[in-house]
């Protein structure tokens, strides 16, 4: 403590020493006792300017060199050299741990030298930590807030306390930054996709279908530029080597755009086919009137020599990115790396999905049989999967033209549809088109993976034809419960799609409103027109545009807040009475208007433009 009472230059510190009034009488006594204190300045400093024994055990005080930021601390006196009055000195208890305060900020250097630590004068006193055991369970942000609050409650003045040089103030330790209030109030962006836009899964799927319907034809294929009212032909078959025979003919599928309506259609071309009877196209006209959600609708059929041969072309509705049941479930997938080695992907078709397929196929066959026709295309390579568990029977009607026979009995062809249906069920259950060739093995595999109802229905379909064997009996074997479950799933799917459509319902209205903004704001033709200048009523529209799209935060950074834009546009379209304050760009004037007033200005301005354009 003698160090604090020793005379020092006034320029070393502006701190004012606080002295207890009761101790003024004993000041002379304390000065006399400190005369022989080891903290007295070394005479070598006064005579020679330096002490050669400073670092070799000299017990006297050596002032630091000028310009030193971190002067060496003098050695602490022994506890026995303290006066009796030091016992009554108050114990200073810091409000923060030593490691949090003793490190000053490099930008706030202290103008005076550091004082010795109080722990050297009280060696028997344990260091006090008012955080106790809870400090290790708290985060640095929580501790920072607690320290700031404690320093705000107790006012420590560094200039009034001789210990303030050692215990730095909160301004030297914590740099308080301005709070970003907008970070605590803005809505969650994740809420927008489900409330204002179609979900990402459906949007991605629709984009893929749109892209597939607009792909340009691949080079290397010589295709006609125009084909009976169709143009922009593109090959849909993956490769020529994987082509399958359509009965005794090869066939190819193309995508083409109709010149009549601009819609894309799928054209199945049968190569080297010569039409012998014109009456064969009568079945195509009958098929064009059959409409069912599980049947690819037939549009028309014609013959052509545009491919340098006699070809039969049948036009169907086009479903982009559709796959056949063979490609989806039966065809071997390429091996993939799994657990460090190549492994083939093979999984059995879930029974719920299998029942859904069978219900859709049975429903389509029933409609075709009631129309007096036969499907003849219940095959895994001709049934397409157009969505999630959504199938459609394709290539309908083309077999009636290729195998045209006016004496053929339709009932026999309908019985063949049921047999083909049974073979398809075995192929899906065994993941093999030739499963019927080894029927005992196929039945054993089906018994191990599927219920007895699936096995019974498959055996009924491949049984011998009979007068009581029809598609109605097949639907009865499927069961009412499964039909109701399939109907519930379809209704749930419709509800989900309607909800997705509702999310996009108002987007067109907001786009029209944004188009009005684009037509009105900052038209160069009316730059000097009084009604369109910054002094006219159009000025409100300009300020409202800035209020909606050009907002900034307290730091001058642009605010990209979609919820604010949507809320303002919806209120504007409704014309609510809510008032807002519009501020000019130079911040010299402001207007308080309602959304109703802004809407009236927009309607009037757009009306003037519409009348001028006529």
C-alpha positions in Angstrom: 0.0 0.0 0.0 3.0 2.3 0.4 3.2 2.4 -3.4 -0.1 4.2 -3.7 1.0 6.9 -1.2 4.3 7.6 -2.9 4.4 10.9 -4.9 4.0 10.4 -8.6 3.8 12.8 -11.5 0.3 14.2 -12.2 0.5 13.3 -15.8 0.7 9.6 -15.0 -3.0 9.3 -14.0 -6.0 11.5 -13.7 -7.5 9.3 -11.0 -8.5 10.9 -7.7 -7.5 9.1 -4.6 -10.3 8.2 -2.1 -9.2 8.6 1.5 -11.2 7.7 4.5 -11.7 10.9 6.6 -11.1 9.1 9.8 -7.6 8.2 8.8 -6.4 11.8 8.1 -5.0 12.2 11.6 -2.8 9.1 11.2 -1.4 10.2 7.8 1.8 11.5 9.3 2.4 8.3 11.3 1.9 6.2 8.2 4.3 8.4 6.2 7.0 8.0 9.0 6.6 4.2 9.0 6.9 4.0 5.2 10.2 5.8 5.2 12.2 2.6 5.5 9.9 0.6 3.3 11.4 -1.5 0.6 9.1 0.3 -1.9 11.3 3.4 -1.6 12.8 4.4 -4.9 16.3 3.1 -5.5 19.0 5.8 -5.2 20.9 4.3 -8.1 18.0 5.5 -10.3 18.3 9.0 -9.0 22.1 9.1 -9.3 22.9 7.0 -12.3 19.6 6.8 -14.0 19.6 2.9 -13.8 20.3 0.2 -11.3 22.6 -2.6 -12.3 21.1 -4.8 -9.5 17.5 -4.3 -10.6 17.1 -7.8 -11.8 19.5 -9.3 -9.3 17.6 -8.9 -6.0 17.5 -5.1 -5.4 14.6 -4.7 -2.9 14.0 -1.0 -3.7 11.5 0.3 -6.2 12.6 0.8 -9.8 10.2 3.0 -11.9 9.4 1.6 -15.3 11.0 3.0 -18.5 9.0 5.7 -20.3 7.0 4.4 -23.2 6.6 0.9 -21.8 3.0 -0.4 -22.0 3.5 -3.3 -19.6 5.9 -2.1 -16.8 7.2 -4.8 -14.4 5.4 -4.9 -11.1 7.5 -4.2 -8.0 8.0 -7.0 -5.6 5.2 -7.3 -3.0 6.1 -6.6 0.6 6.0 -9.3 3.2 2.8 -9.5 5.2 4.8 -8.8 8.4 5.7 -5.3 7.1 2.0 -4.2 6.9 0.7 -1.8 9.5 -2.1 -2.6 11.9 -4.5 -0.3 10.0 -4.3 -2.6 7.0 -6.2 -5.3 8.9 -9.3 -3.1 8.9 -9.1 -2.4 5.1 -12.2 -3.5 3.2 -12.0 -6.5 1.0 -12.6 -5.7 -2.7 -14.7 -8.3 -4.3 -14.9 -8.1 -8.2 -18.2 -8.7 -9.9 -16.6 -10.8 -12.7 -14.0 -13.6 -12.8 -10.4 -12.5 -13.1 -10.0 -14.2 -16.5 -12.9 -12.1 -17.8 -11.7 -8.7 -16.6 -8.0 -8.8 -16.3 -7.6 -8.8 -20.1 -8.0 -5.2 -21.3 -9.0 -4.3 -24.8 -6.1 -3.4 -27.0 -7.9 -0.2 -28.0 -8.2 1.1 -24.5 -4.7 1.3 -23.1 -4.5 2.6 -19.5 -2.7 5.9 -19.0 -1.1 4.9 -15.7 0.8 1.9 -14.4 -0.8 -1.2 -13.0 -1.1 -1.7 -9.2 -0.1 -4.9 -7.5 -2.7 -7.6 -7.1 -4.6 -7.5 -3.8 -4.0 -11.3 -3.4 -0.4 -10.5 -2.5 -1.4 -8.5 0.5 -3.9 -11.2 1.7 -2.2 -14.5 1.0 -4.4 -16.4 3.4 -7.6 -15.2 1.8 -9.2 -17.5 -0.8 -10.0 -15.9 -4.1 -13.8 -15.2 -4.3 -15.9 -16.2 -7.2 -19.5 -15.1 -7.0 -20.5 -17.5 -9.9 -19.6 -20.6 -7.9 -20.3 -23.9 -9.6 -22.9 -22.5 -12.0 -20.4 -20.7 -14.2 -19.3 -24.0 -16.0 -22.9 -24.7 -16.9 -23.6 -21.5 -18.7 -22.8 -20.4 -22.2 -20.5 -17.4 -22.9 -23.4 -15.4 -24.2 -25.3 -15.9 -20.9 -22.3 -14.9 -18.8 -21.8 -11.9 -21.0 -25.4 -10.7 -20.4 -25.0 -11.3 -16.6 -21.8 -9.4 -16.4 -23.2 -6.4 -18.3 -26.3 -6.3 -16.0 -24.1 -6.4 -12.9 -21.9 -3.6 -14.1 -25.0 -1.6 -15.0 -26.3 -2.0 -11.4 -23.1 -1.0 -9.6 -21.3 2.1 -10.8 -17.5 1.6 -10.6 -15.6 4.7 -11.5 -12.0 4.0 -12.6 -11.0 7.5 -12.0 -12.2 7.5 -8.4 -10.8 4.2 -7.4 -7.1 3.4 -7.0 -7.8 -0.2 -8.0 -9.7 0.8 -11.2 -6.5 0.5 -13.2 -6.3 -3.2 -12.4 -10.0 -4.1 -12.6 -10.9 -2.7 -16.0 -14.3 -1.3 -16.7 -16.9 -3.0 -18.7 -16.2 -0.7 -21.7 -12.7 -2.1 -22.0 -14.0 -5.7 -21.9 -17.4 -5.8 -23.7 -18.1 -3.9 -26.9 -21.8 -3.5 -27.1 -23.2 -3.7 -30.6 -26.5 -2.3 -31.8 -29.3 -4.9 -31.6 -30.7 -6.2 -34.8 -34.4 -6.1 -33.8 -35.6 -7.4 -37.2 -33.8 -10.7 -36.5 -36.3 -11.5 -33.7 -39.5 -10.6 -35.4 -39.3 -11.8 -39.0 -41.3 -15.0 -39.9 -39.8 -18.3 -40.7 -39.1 -18.6 -44.4 -39.8 -22.4 -44.3 -43.5 -21.5 -43.8 -43.9 -20.1 -47.3 -43.5 -23.1 -49.5 -46.5 -24.9 -47.8 -48.8 -21.8 -47.6 -48.1 -19.8 -50.8 -46.5 -22.2 -53.3 -46.8 -25.7 -54.5 -44.6 -28.1 -52.5 -41.2 -28.8 -53.8 -41.8 -32.4 -54.6 -44.8 -31.7 -56.9 -43.2 -28.7 -58.4 -40.1 -30.7 -59.3 -42.1 -33.5 -60.8 -44.2 -31.1 -62.9 -41.1 -29.3 -64.1 -39.5 -32.7 -65.1 -42.7 -33.5 -67.1 -42.7 -30.1 -68.8 -39.1 -30.4 -69.7 -39.6 -33.9 -71.1 -42.4 -32.7 -73.3 -40.3 -29.9 -74.8 -37.0 -31.7 -75.4 -35.6 -31.3 -78.9 -35.0 -34.4 -81.0 -31.7 -36.1 -80.5 -29.3 -35.9 -83.4 -28.5 -38.9 -85.5 -32.1 -40.0 -86.2 -33.5 -39.3 -89.6 -37.2 -38.4 -89.0 -39.7 -36.7 -91.2 -40.4 -33.0 -90.7 -44.2 -33.4 -91.0 -46.4 -36.5 -90.5 -50.1 -36.2 -91.2 -50.6 -33.0 -89.2 -47.8 -33.7 -86.7 -44.4 -32.1 -86.5 -41.3 -32.0 -84.3 -41.0 -35.7 -84.0 -38.7 -37.1 -81.2 -37.8 -40.7 -80.5 -39.0 -41.9 -77.1 -37.5 -45.4 -77.3 -34.3 -45.7 -75.2 -32.3 -47.5 -77.9 -32.8 -49.6 -81.0 -31.2 -52.7 -79.5 -33.9 -52.9 -76.8 -36.8 -52.8 -79.3 -39.4 -55.5 -78.8 -41.6 -57.0 -81.5 -45.3 -56.0 -81.5 -46.8 -59.3 -82.5 -44.8 -60.0 -85.8 -43.8 -56.4 -86.4 -41.3 -54.0 -84.9 -42.7 -50.8 -83.4 -41.3 -47.5 -82.4 -42.8 -44.7 -80.2 -42.3 -41.0 -81.0 -43.4 -37.8 -79.4 -44.9 -35.3 -81.8 -46.8 -32.0 -81.7 -50.1 -31.6 -83.4 -50.5 -28.8 -85.8 -54.2 -28.4 -84.9 -54.1 -27.8 -81.2 -50.3 -27.6 -80.4 -50.5 -30.5 -77.9 -47.9 -33.2 -77.7 -49.0 -36.8 -78.5 -47.4 -40.2 -78.5 -47.2 -41.9 -81.9 -46.7 -45.6 -82.1 -45.4 -46.6 -85.5 -45.6 -50.2 -86.7 -43.0 -50.8 -89.4 -43.6 -52.5 -92.7 -47.3 -53.0 -92.2 -49.6 -53.1 -95.2 -53.3 -52.4 -94.5 -55.4 -55.0 -96.2 -58.9 -53.9 -95.0 -60.0 -50.3 -94.6 -62.7 -51.5 -92.2 -59.9 -52.3 -89.6 -59.9 -48.6 -88.7 -63.5 -49.0 -87.4 -62.1 -50.4 -84.1 -60.0 -47.2 -83.7 -63.1 -45.1 -83.9 -64.7 -47.2 -81.2 -61.6 -47.0 -79.0 -61.5 -43.2 -79.4 -64.9 -43.0 -77.6 -63.6 -45.1 -74.6 -62.6 -42.8 -71.7 -61.2 -44.2 -68.5 -58.6 -42.9 -66.1 -56.6 -46.2 -66.4 -56.5 -46.3 -70.2 -54.4 -44.2 -72.5 -56.9 -42.7 -74.8 -56.7 -43.4 -78.5 -56.9 -40.3 -80.7 -56.6 -41.5 -84.4 -54.8 -43.9 -86.7 -53.4 -43.6 -90.2 -50.9 -45.1 -92.6 -48.0 -43.3 -94.0 -44.9 -43.7 -96.3 -43.0 -40.8 -94.7 -40.5 -43.3 -93.2 -39.8 -44.8 -96.6 -42.0 -47.8 -95.9 -45.6 -48.7 -95.3 -46.1 -47.8 -91.7 -49.2 -47.8 -89.4 -49.3 -44.9 -87.0 -51.7 -44.7 -84.0 -51.9 -41.5 -82.0 -52.3 -41.6 -78.2 -52.3 -39.2 -75.4 -48.8 -38.4 -74.2 -47.6 -38.7 -70.6 -44.1 -37.4 -70.1 -41.6 -39.4 -68.1 -43.9 -42.4 -68.0 -42.3 -45.9 -67.5 -43.7 -49.3 -68.2 -44.3 -51.8 -65.4 -41.5 -53.8 -66.9 -39.0 -51.0 -66.6 -40.3 -50.1 -63.1 -40.4 -53.4 -61.4 -39.2 -56.3 -63.5 -36.2 -55.1 -65.5 -32.9 -55.7 -63.8 -31.3 -52.6 -62.4 -27.6 -51.9 -62.9 -25.5 -52.9 -59.9 -24.6 -50.2 -57.4 -21.8 -49.9 -54.8 -23.1 -50.8 -51.3 -20.9 -51.5 -48.3 -17.8 -51.4 -50.4 -19.0 -53.9 -53.1 -21.3 -54.1 -56.1 -24.7 -55.3 -55.4 -27.8 -55.6 -57.5 -31.0 -53.9 -56.4 -34.0 -56.3 -56.2 -37.0 -55.8 -54.0 -40.4 -57.4 -54.1 -43.4 -55.3 -55.0 -45.4 -54.4 -51.8 -48.7 -56.1 -51.6 -50.6 -52.9 -51.1 -49.2 -51.5 -54.4 -49.9 -54.8 -56.1 -53.6 -54.7 -55.1 -53.8 -51.1 -56.3 -52.4 -52.1 -59.7 -54.9 -55.0 -59.9 -57.8 -52.8 -59.0 -56.9 -50.2 -61.6 -56.4 -52.9 -64.3 -59.6 -54.7 -63.4 -61.6 -51.4 -63.6 -60.2 -50.6 -67.0 -60.9 -54.1 -68.3 -64.5 -53.9 -67.1 -65.1 -50.7 -69.0 -63.6 -52.1 -72.2 -65.6 -55.4 -72.0 -68.8 -53.5 -71.4 -68.0 -51.5 -74.6 -67.9 -54.8 -76.6 -64.1 -54.6 -77.0 -61.1 -56.6 -75.8 -58.0 -55.0 -74.4 -55.5 -57.5 -75.8 -52.6 -55.4 -74.2 -52.5 -56.5 -70.6 -48.8 -56.8 -70.7 -46.0 -55.4 -68.5 -44.3 -53.8 -71.5 -47.5 -51.9 -72.5 -48.9 -50.8 -69.1 -47.4 -47.4 -68.1 -46.8 -46.0 -64.7 -47.6 -42.3 -65.0 -47.4 -41.3 -61.4 -47.1 -42.7 -57.9 -48.9 -46.1 -58.0 -50.8 -44.7 -61.0 -51.0 -46.9 -64.1 -52.6 -46.7 -67.5 -53.0 -49.4 -70.2 -51.4 -48.2 -73.4 -51.3 -49.3 -77.0 -55.0 -50.1 -77.0 -56.8 -50.6 -80.3 -53.6 -51.3 -82.3 -54.0 -55.1 -82.0 -57.6 -54.8 -83.5 -56.0 -53.2 -86.6 -53.1 -55.6 -86.9 -55.1 -58.8 -86.2 -58.3 -57.7 -87.9 -60.7 -60.5 -88.5 -64.4 -59.8 -88.9 -65.3 -63.3 -87.9 -63.4 -63.3 -84.6 -65.5 -63.9 -81.4 -65.1 -61.0 -78.9 -65.9 -63.2 -75.9 -62.8 -65.4 -76.6 -60.6 -62.3 -76.8 -62.1 -61.1 -73.5 -61.2 -64.5 -71.9 -57.7 -64.0 -73.2 -57.6 -60.6 -71.4 -58.2 -62.4 -68.1 -55.5 -64.9 -68.8 -53.0 -62.2 -69.7 -54.0 -60.4 -66.5 -53.1 -63.6 -64.5 -49.7 -63.9 -66.2 -49.1 -60.2 -65.4 -49.8 -60.9 -61.7 -47.3 -63.7 -61.7 -44.7 -61.6 -63.4 -45.1 -58.8 -60.9 -44.9 -61.1 -57.9 -41.9 -63.0 -59.2 -40.1 -60.1 -61.0 -39.9 -62.3 -64.1 -41.9 -62.2 -67.3 -41.4 -65.9 -67.8 -42.6 -66.9 -64.3 -45.5 -68.9 -65.8 -43.0 -71.3 -67.4 -42.1 -72.7 -64.0 -45.5 -72.5 -62.3 -44.7 -74.6 -59.1 -41.7 -72.4 -58.3 -43.7 -69.2 -59.0 -46.5 -70.4 -56.7 -44.0 -71.2 -53.9 -42.4 -67.7 -54.2 -45.9 -66.1 -54.3 -46.9 -68.0 -51.1 -43.8 -66.9 -49.2 -44.2 -63.2 -50.1 -47.9 -62.5 -50.5 -51.2 -63.4 -49.0 -53.4 -66.3 -50.0 -55.9 -63.9 -51.6 -53.3 -62.8 -54.2 -52.5 -66.4 -55.0 -56.2 -67.4 -55.3 -56.9 -64.5 -57.6 -53.9 -65.3 -59.8 -54.9 -68.9 -60.1 -58.5 -67.9 -61.0 -57.3 -65.6 -63.8 -55.1 -68.3 -65.4 -57.8 -71.0 -65.1 -59.7 -72.5 -68.0 -62.2 -70.2 -69.7 -65.8 -70.7 -68.7 -69.2 -69.0 -69.0 -68.9 -67.8 -65.4 -65.4 -66.5 -65.7 -65.6 -62.8 -66.2 -64.2 -59.5 -64.9 -67.1 -59.0 -62.6 -66.2 -62.2 -60.7 -62.6 -60.9 -60.5 -63.7 -57.7 -58.9 -65.8 -59.7 -56.4 -62.7 -61.7 -55.5 -60.8 -58.5 -54.9 -63.2 -57.6 -52.2 -65.2 -54.6 -51.1 -62.8 -53.6 -48.4 -59.9 -53.3 -50.8 -62.0 -51.3 -53.2 -63.1 -48.9 -50.5 -59.5 -48.5 -49.3 -58.4 -47.7 -52.9 -61.3 -45.2 -53.2 -60.2 -43.6 -49.9 -56.6 -43.3 -51.2 -57.8 -41.6 -54.4 -60.0 -39.1 -52.5 -57.0 -38.3 -50.2 -54.9 -37.8 -53.3 -57.5 -35.4 -54.8 -57.7 -33.5 -51.5 -54.0 -33.1 -51.4 -53.8 -31.9 -55.0 -56.6 -29.4 -54.4 -54.8 -28.0 -51.4 -51.7 -27.6 -53.5 -53.8 -25.8 -56.1 -55.3 -23.5 -53.5 -51.8 -22.4 -52.5 -51.3 -21.1 -56.1 -54.8 -19.7 -56.5 -53.9 -16.1 -55.5 -50.6 -16.0 -57.3 -52.2 -14.9 -60.6 -54.0 -12.0 -58.8 -50.7 -10.8 -57.3 -48.9 -11.0 -60.6 -51.6 -8.9 -62.3 -51.1 -6.3 -59.5 -47.4 -6.3 -60.0 -47.9 -5.8 -63.8 -49.9 -2.7 -63.0 -47.0 -1.4 -60.9 -44.7 -2.0 -63.9 -47.0 -0.2 -66.3 -47.4 2.9 -64.0 -44.0 3.5 -62.3 -41.4 5.7 -63.9 -42.7 5.9 -67.4 -40.2 7.9 -69.4 -42.9 9.4 -71.7 -44.6 11.1 -68.8 -41.4 12.3 -67.0 -42.5 15.9 -67.3 -46.2 15.4 -67.0 -47.6 17.1 -63.8 -49.9 14.2 -63.0 -47.0 11.8 -63.3 -44.3 13.8 -61.6 -43.1 13.7 -58.0 -45.7 16.3 -57.1 -48.7 14.5 -58.4 -50.9 11.8 -57.0 -48.7 9.2 -58.9 -46.0 10.1 -56.4 -47.9 8.0 -53.8 -47.6 5.0 -56.0 -43.8 5.5 -56.3 -43.4 5.8 -52.6 -45.6 2.8 -52.0 -43.3 0.8 -54.4 -40.3 1.8 -52.3 -42.2 0.9 -49.1 -42.9 -2.6 -50.4 -39.7 -3.5 -52.2 -36.9 -1.1 -51.2 -36.9 -1.3 -47.4 -33.6 -1.3 -45.5 -32.6 -2.1 -41.9 -31.0 0.1 -39.3 -27.6 -0.6 -40.9 -28.7 0.4 -44.4 -28.7 -3.2 -45.7 -31.6 -4.2 -48.0 -34.4 -6.2 -46.4 -35.6 -9.2 -48.5 -38.8 -10.2 -46.7 -41.3 -12.1 -48.8 -43.9 -12.0 -46.1 -43.9 -8.2 -46.1 -44.3 -8.1 -49.8 -47.2 -10.6 -49.9 -48.9 -8.9 -46.9 -48.7 -5.5 -48.5 -49.9 -6.6 -51.9 -52.9 -8.5 -50.4 -53.9 -5.5 -48.3 -53.6 -3.3 -51.4 -55.7 -5.6 -53.5 -58.4 -5.7 -50.7 -58.2 -1.9 -50.2 -58.1 -2.0 -46.4 -58.3 1.1 -44.2 -55.0 0.4 -42.5 -52.7 3.4 -42.6 -49.0 3.4 -43.5 -46.4 6.1 -43.6 -44.6 6.6 -46.8 -41.2 8.4 -46.6 -39.5 10.1 -49.6 -36.1 9.0 -50.7 -34.4 12.1 -49.4 -36.2 11.6 -46.0 -37.5 15.2 -46.1 -41.2 14.5 -46.4 -43.6 11.7 -45.4 -47.2 10.9 -46.2 -49.7 8.9 -44.1 -52.1 7.1 -46.4 -54.3 4.0 -46.3 -54.2 1.0 -48.6 -57.5 2.1 -49.9 -56.1 5.5 -51.0 -53.1 3.8 -52.7 -55.5 1.4 -54.5 -57.6 4.3 -55.8 -54.4 6.0 -57.1 -53.3 2.8 -58.9 -56.8 2.2 -60.4 -57.0 5.7 -61.7 -53.5 5.7 -63.1 -53.9 2.3 -64.8 -57.3 3.5 -66.2 -55.6 6.5 -67.8 -53.1 4.3 -69.4 -55.7 1.8 -70.6 -57.7 4.6 -72.2 -54.7 6.1 -73.9 -53.7 2.8 -75.4 -57.0 2.4 -77.2 
